[in-house]
Amino acid sequence: MSPVLASIDWTAWLLLIVRVIVIFALVMVYLVLVIWFERKAVADMQTRIGPNRAGPFGVLQTIADGVKLLLKEEIIPETADLPVYLIAPLASAVPALLAFAVIPLGPSVTIAGHTVPFQISDLSVGILWILAMASLAVYGVVLAGWSSGTNYPLIGSVRSSAQMISYEVGMGLGLVAVVLYAGTLTMSGIVAVQARHFGVPGLTWLPKWNLFMQFPAFLIYVVAAFAETNRPPFDLPEAETELVAGYHTEYSGMKFAMFYLAEYMHMITVSSVAVTLFLGGWRGPIFPVVRWLWPLVWFVAKVTVMIFVFIWVRATLPRMRYDKLMAFGWKVMIPIGLVWVLATGGIVALPPAYGAWRAGAIVGFGVLALILLLGPVIRGGPARAPVEAPTRGVSG
């Protein structure tokens, strides 16, 4: 055996492959259940029955739909740019799967002398990896709309590129505030920081999640996540009443199914990131029975709650007008995100140097000054009276 092959730790590679297979299988099973859960929940909110034929309670309906789409004839437009047209569904689905690689599903365990994290890779720049994958996701949508060669998909892709780029800035500011407060870029490190508890009498049982300490950043992130995943009320790129189906209008068969799965995979990914950064990740009460399973149970339960919020908003709120959506992203989300990043930086850096009361006063005055400065931007300019069209006189 060559020295290079002899130096490779085959056990570590085998454990990595096993982690990839196990986590991918868990995500795919959960994806099928999420699609069924949304269809049943929305049906219940609209006083309908929902899927109830395939499998118990209709839980296998998603698999039946996937088999149906797999067997359908695929129609490709004559005007399509074929190589790009074929690559676009993959470019939309793969970034969502890759983003899940840094999400910790549980604590590390020791196997064969190796410390094995319950995640594919604990990157030292986990937050940057999430932002990079979120940026790549827009390429699949844009390429799908452009390569189809027709107008409706092109309009949907242009809308999507503007929307996702705009709200990525707000999402980034929300994540920067969490990184400043936690002092680390690793996802496992942020989960570890949230293991602390409040020292206030009567609240010592309450975990010190970033949801409580970084609530404005949580709101910014959740709103940006709705826009990043093209979910209602920000589903302008695929508005049925205007664009038929948006960027995937010209797709059929399994290619359409890949876009469908990519949307739900993005929703699971952003929900998992929200749980990891703001809701304590996999942490929760550990009972003596099957101790290794409880972290995964708590993680899945928290992600399910976040996904229910997505479903609830979809069934409740109407679609926003496009100009209102863009104005909200640039004039509200970004200024509030900047103010909160400044406040978080002051809260973290100033108390050791100036004391808690003096640091609080400095941060308060700084935030107030920024609000007064940015208030006119958020509020907008004075409303203008509509200009009436001139009327022509009618000769008698």
ABEGO torsion letter per residue (X at the ends): XBAAAAABBAAAAAAAAAAAAAAAAAAAAAAAAAAAAAAAAAAAAAGBAEBAABEBGGAAAAAAAAAAAAABBBBBBAABBAAAAAAAAAAAAAAAAAAAAABBABBBBBBGGBBBBBBABBBAAAAAAAAAAAAAAAAAAAAAAAAAGBAAAAAAAAAAAAAAAAAAAAAAAAAAAAAAAAGBABAAAAAAAAABBBABBGAAABBBBAAAAAAAAAAAAAAAAAAAAGBOAAAAAABAAAAGAEAAAABBEAAAAAAAAAAAAAAAAAAAAAAAAAAGEABEBBBABGAAAAAAAAAAAAAAAAAAAAAAAAAABBBBBAAAAAAAAAAAAAAAAAAAAAAAAAAAAAAAAAEAAAAAAAAAAAAAAAAAAAAAAAAEBBBBBBBBBBBBBBBX
